[in-house]
Amino acid sequence: MTPRLALSDGFKLWLDEVAGGAKVRRGHQMYPFATSLRSTARMVPFVKQVAVGPDLETGDSVQVVADLNFAGLATGQYPDHALTEVGMATLSRWRELEIDNTDEIDEVARCAVLVGQGLTAGTGRYVDAYELWCRLVQLQPADYWFTDIYTLCLPMFLDQENAQGYNPFKVLTVVNKGEIGAIDDWRDWAENDATVGALLTKLLDRTKESFRVGGCRAFCRGMEARRLATEDPDQLPIALAAWGISND
């Protein structure tokens, strides 16, 4: 069933509340990177620099420190900043595994380490992200969520209740047996429904603009690698091979 048919009742009120303001309200944060630092590869040099002192090799130290704060790797404002326990533990583990580099091939492994350290420390951002990811893969296999940026990231917006208790994510996944619908169907709805079209377009555009598919997918693959290592280790080499990643 298309999203338009499945969400015929209650969706407009939900959309008015979630997307009717200046910003589209997000229900979950499943991607802990912000603005300029959208991958661990970009973070590695700065994490190393913060580990030895306040000086950063960048033209915008304030922004870099803010981004590291957002990711839970640093605390304090520039120049009075330092690595958090999560930041120190993550860097230590990256070094131990020899992935403290900027190589794209190691991105998923670095993300898996970051997730693991965040979960161990009980950092809310990582606990919440991992909890949502585990719920998603209970509904559909991980590869379904990696279909495109909308399938992967729309749940962060859809999975929230409005004042009336309406949650479109729950409605969709019950009606469609765990799926949220194809982006073509979402766009067709937005383009051909005068009642919800403008706000629905705003929601879809915000989803695309907020995330970079490569970075977000790599981080979610890191969470999936962590989940498999914990719950089903025999499947981890299979998943890594499917992603084109060596299991050395």
C-alpha positions in Angstrom: 0.0 0.0 0.0 1.3 3.4 -0.9 2.0 6.0 1.9 -0.8 8.1 0.6 -3.4 5.3 1.1 -1.9 4.1 4.4 -1.7 7.5 6.0 -5.1 8.9 4.9 -6.3 9.5 8.5 -4.4 11.7 10.9 -1.4 12.5 8.8 -2.3 16.1 8.0 -2.5 17.0 11.6 0.8 15.2 12.3 2.5 17.0 9.4 1.2 20.4 10.5 2.7 19.9 13.9 6.0 18.4 12.8 6.8 20.3 9.6 4.6 23.4 10.0 7.1 25.5 11.8 10.4 27.1 10.7 12.1 23.7 10.9 11.1 20.1 10.4 11.1 18.4 13.8 13.1 15.3 14.1 12.0 12.4 16.3 15.3 10.6 16.5 19.0 11.3 15.8 20.5 8.2 14.1 23.5 10.0 12.7 25.9 11.7 15.2 27.8 13.9 12.8 27.2 17.6 12.0 28.0 20.2 9.4 31.6 20.0 8.2 32.6 16.7 9.9 30.2 14.2 8.2 32.4 11.1 8.6 35.0 9.7 11.0 37.6 10.1 8.3 37.3 13.9 8.7 37.4 13.6 12.4 40.5 11.5 12.8 43.1 14.3 12.3 41.3 16.7 14.7 40.8 14.0 17.4 44.5 13.3 17.2 45.3 17.1 17.5 42.9 17.6 20.4 44.6 14.7 22.2 47.9 16.6 22.4 46.7 20.2 22.8 44.2 22.9 21.8 45.8 23.9 18.5 43.9 22.7 15.4 45.1 22.8 11.8 42.0 24.3 10.4 40.6 27.7 9.4 37.5 27.3 11.7 38.6 25.8 15.0 35.4 26.9 16.7 33.2 24.9 14.2 35.4 21.8 14.4 35.3 21.7 18.2 31.5 22.2 18.0 31.2 19.3 15.6 33.4 17.1 17.8 31.2 18.0 20.8 28.1 17.1 18.8 29.6 13.6 18.1 30.5 13.2 21.8 34.2 13.1 21.2 35.1 16.5 22.8 33.8 18.8 25.5 34.2 22.5 26.1 34.4 25.4 23.6 37.5 26.3 21.6 40.2 26.9 22.9 39.2 25.4 26.3 38.3 22.0 24.9 39.4 18.4 25.5 38.6 14.9 24.5 35.8 13.2 26.4 36.3 9.7 27.8 34.5 8.4 24.6 36.9 10.5 22.5 40.0 9.1 24.2 38.7 5.5 24.2 37.7 5.8 20.5 41.1 7.1 19.4 42.8 4.5 21.5 40.8 1.7 19.8 41.3 3.2 16.3 45.1 3.2 16.9 45.0 -0.4 18.3 43.2 -1.5 15.1 45.4 0.7 12.9 42.4 2.5 11.4 43.3 5.9 12.8 43.5 7.2 9.2 41.4 8.9 6.6 41.0 5.9 4.4 37.4 5.4 3.1 37.8 1.6 3.3 38.1 1.9 7.1 35.1 4.1 7.6 32.7 1.4 8.6 35.2 -0.1 11.1 35.8 3.4 12.6 32.1 3.9 12.9 31.6 0.5 14.6 34.3 1.4 17.1 32.7 4.8 17.8 29.3 3.2 18.3 30.8 0.6 20.7 32.5 3.2 22.8 29.4 5.4 22.8 27.3 2.5 24.0 29.8 1.4 26.6 29.8 4.9 28.0 26.0 5.2 27.9 26.2 8.3 25.7 22.5 9.1 24.9 23.1 10.0 21.3 24.6 6.6 20.5 22.2 4.7 22.7 19.2 6.3 21.0 20.7 5.8 17.5 21.5 2.1 18.2 18.1 1.5 19.7 16.3 2.9 16.6 18.6 0.9 14.2 17.9 -2.3 16.1 14.1 -1.6 15.7 14.5 -1.0 12.0 16.3 -4.3 11.3 13.7 -6.1 13.3 11.2 -4.8 10.7 13.3 -5.3 7.6 16.8 -6.6 6.8 19.6 -4.0 6.9 19.9 -3.9 3.1 16.3 -2.7 2.8 17.1 0.4 4.8 20.2 1.0 2.7 18.1 1.3 -0.5 18.4 5.1 -0.6 18.8 8.2 1.6 15.0 8.5 2.1 14.5 4.9 3.2 17.4 5.2 5.6 16.7 8.6 7.1 12.9 9.2 6.9 12.3 7.0 10.0 14.2 9.7 12.0 11.4 12.1 11.1 8.4 9.8 10.8 8.8 7.9 14.1 7.4 10.4 16.5 3.9 11.1 17.9 2.0 14.3 17.7 -0.2 15.7 20.4 -3.0 13.3 19.4 -0.6 10.3 19.7 -0.5 9.7 15.9 2.7 8.1 14.7 2.9 7.6 10.9 6.0 5.3 11.1 4.0 2.8 13.2 1.0 3.0 10.9 3.1 2.5 7.8 5.2 -0.4 9.1 2.1 -2.3 10.4 0.1 -1.8 7.2 3.1 -2.5 4.9 4.7 -5.3 6.9 7.8 -3.3 7.9 8.2 -1.1 4.9 7.8 2.7 4.6 7.1 3.0 0.9 9.2 3.9 -2.1 10.4 7.5 -2.6 8.6 7.7 -6.0 5.3 7.2 -4.2 6.2 9.8 -1.5 7.1 12.3 -4.2 4.0 11.5 -6.3 1.9 12.2 -3.2 3.6 15.4 -2.5 3.2 16.7 -6.0 -0.4 15.7 -6.4 -2.1 16.5 -3.1 -2.9 20.2 -2.6 -3.8 19.6 1.1 -0.5 18.1 2.3 1.8 18.6 -0.7 3.8 21.7 0.4 4.6 20.4 3.9 5.3 16.9 2.7 7.7 18.3 0.1 9.4 20.2 2.9 9.7 17.0 4.9 11.2 15.1 2.0 13.6 17.9 1.0 14.7 18.3 4.6 15.5 14.6 4.7 17.7 14.8 1.6 19.4 18.0 2.6 20.2 16.9 6.2 22.3 13.8 5.4 25.0 12.6 3.0 24.1 9.2 1.8 27.7 7.9 2.0 28.4 9.0 5.6 25.0 8.1 6.9 25.1 4.6 5.3 28.6 4.0 6.6 27.6 4.9 10.2 24.5 2.7 10.0 26.7 -0.1 8.6 28.9 0.5 11.6 25.9 0.0 13.9 24.9 -3.1 12.0 28.4 -4.5 12.3 28.3 -3.9 16.0 24.9 -5.5 16.3 26.0 -8.6 14.3 29.2 -8.9 16.3 27.0 -9.0 19.5 24.0 -10.9 18.4 24.9 -13.0 15.3 28.7 -13.1 14.8 28.6 -15.8 12.1 26.7 -13.3 9.9 29.2 -10.5 10.3 31.8 -11.7 7.7 28.9 -12.2 5.2 27.7 -8.7 5.7 31.2 -7.2 5.4 31.8 -9.1 2.2 28.5 -7.9 0.8 29.6 -4.3 1.5 33.0 -4.9 -0.1 34.9 -4.8 3.2 37.7 -7.1 4.2 37.3 -9.1 7.4 41.0 -9.1 8.3 
